[in-house]
Amino acid sequence: MKPASALEFEFSGDPLAADIDKIHRGTAIYTAIPEIEALLDRLGWPDQGTRLLDPGAGNGGFLVAALARIDMKKDDVETAVHRIRGYEFHPSAAQSARRAVSDHLLSRGWTIPAADKAAVNIVEIRDFLLSPVPVGQFDIIAANPPYWRLANLPPESAYRFQFETQIPAHAKADLLYAYLNKAVDIVHPDGLIGLVTADRWLLNKGSADLRAKIGERYTVHDIQRLESKSAFYRPKTRRKGSPARVHPVSLVLSPGDSGRRLTAEPFMIEELPEIDGTPLADIATIRLAPWLGPDGIFIVFDKTGLPEERLIPCVEPENLCPQTDTITGFNRWALLTDKAEPEASVLDHLDNQLERMPNRGQREPRWLPPEPFAGKLPLSDDAVLVPRIAKNLRPILLPAGTMPVNHNLVVVAGIPAAQLIEMLKHPLVQRQADVLALRLENGYRSYTATLLRQLIIPREALPENIS
Ligand SMILES: C[S@@+](CC[C@H](N)C(=O)[O-])C[C@H]1O[C@@H](n2cnc3c(N)ncnc32)[C@H](O)[C@@H]1O
């Protein structure tokens, strides 16, 4: 056992200390060694680059792995400190990182004073976002940046106040955004940035300006999805709850234009296949099923007393069989109304129920549903419906005279349903849908009307009368 040494220190009297502790508790989700090694391989470290920075060092996983790859003489503090640097603003995490660095150097035969000196100088207790950081000094940044919304801190908190005043608008929404923004600002102009992050900043609308800014200088090289279960762990002292890293990716940003472009548009992690064909939107109509408000108002489960000609059998996701992709039966009906005043029985029903309609669903005249569908649905021909939340793109036959309701289903129509189903099942169409769909929990993805409008039907899948 190593004796207590220069690595021990007191928790400072910093007024930000409580906030820093809270942020650390929210963000201390560490990277598993195999993922760190894989990222360092892809960065080409140590052949590529001279000085490496982990700007949120945690317990020092990246620092030790990067150090272990450097060929150094024993006690060569200068080389170690020159080449590797970690910033960590949480004192006890920094202490763990220093211990890890020191233990590593001791295992290479270093003396205790040299190992401790290197560790103290490699791991700086420093706030990467709010304190000055040298610009252009590091040509490799390797990081699993904290991912946490500052709105988790009360508005009056000291840390949040400083963050709000110092961080530019496009990087404020999350610590992750601020980290990426700062990494790009301070890295050497020819430097590489290797990241393990959640994928949301690549996809969300709220990070469009950040992507555009990073994209002015950087392109994306070599992006891969990671398994969140195996890629992360929490430090022993913070084991409550499982690691909340959703949809992680590992990627390298490099200057110039040799990688894939990053713009304000969502960045597709997998590349879309190149397809010679016709946009689905040019040959079919694609629309979201109408939202009709809470059940029991414009969607009824009991037809008693209502005129048959106003009742349209309707479909919701629970009416679909996941094994056969067919409609299992109809147990609810949509009430068809237009601007003309309906029969007394319909008005009586609505007047009894409409008090449950939220404000956003109330229309004038009151007998209109939130999203009127008269004249648009039901269709007189068979069509295709697509569940929005599913594990893959699932085209399902929608018989003429029936209609889907609520925003979890999309209707595709305009050409014979059997042809549409065949097109949507084509492997290249399925592949596009998988690339474009936002990933949700448990293997589910979101297949929206917007996504369907982006699909290209390959020439070979187009029926003769269309191609
Ligand atoms: C997701 S962990 C990553 C730790 C380590 N790099 C790894 O991958 O295992 C992020 C670390 O950044 C630290 N951190 C968060 N905000 C910071 C800031 N503004 N300055 C320095 N460190 C920060 C947290 O305390 C936490 O230990």
The ligand as a Gaussian input file, in Angstrom:
#p B3LYP/6-31G(d) Opt

LIG

0 1
 C      -18.922000      11.401000     -17.895000
 S      -17.629000      11.600000     -16.728000
 C      -16.272000      11.004000     -17.653000
 C      -15.079000      10.601000     -16.846000
 C      -13.952000       9.928000     -17.606000
 N      -13.404000      10.777000     -18.645000
 C      -14.437000       8.640000     -18.240000
 O      -14.798000       8.668000     -19.392000
 O      -14.471000       7.611000     -17.562000
 C      -17.453000      13.349000     -16.768000
 C      -16.613000      13.946000     -15.651000
 O      -16.495000      15.345000     -15.942000
 C      -16.505000      16.063000     -14.728000
 N      -16.949000      17.428000     -15.036000
 C      -18.218000      17.843000     -15.282000
 N      -18.223000      19.150000     -15.571000
 C      -16.936000      19.567000     -15.506000
 C      -16.299000      20.816000     -15.716000
 N      -17.003000      21.897000     -16.047000
 N      -14.963000      20.876000     -15.591000
 C      -14.235000      19.784000     -15.256000
 N      -14.783000      18.583000     -15.020000
 C      -16.118000      18.474000     -15.163000
 C      -17.448000      15.292000     -13.829000
 O      -17.145000      15.543000     -12.459000
 C      -17.180000      13.836000     -14.245000
 O      -16.245000      13.240000     -13.396000

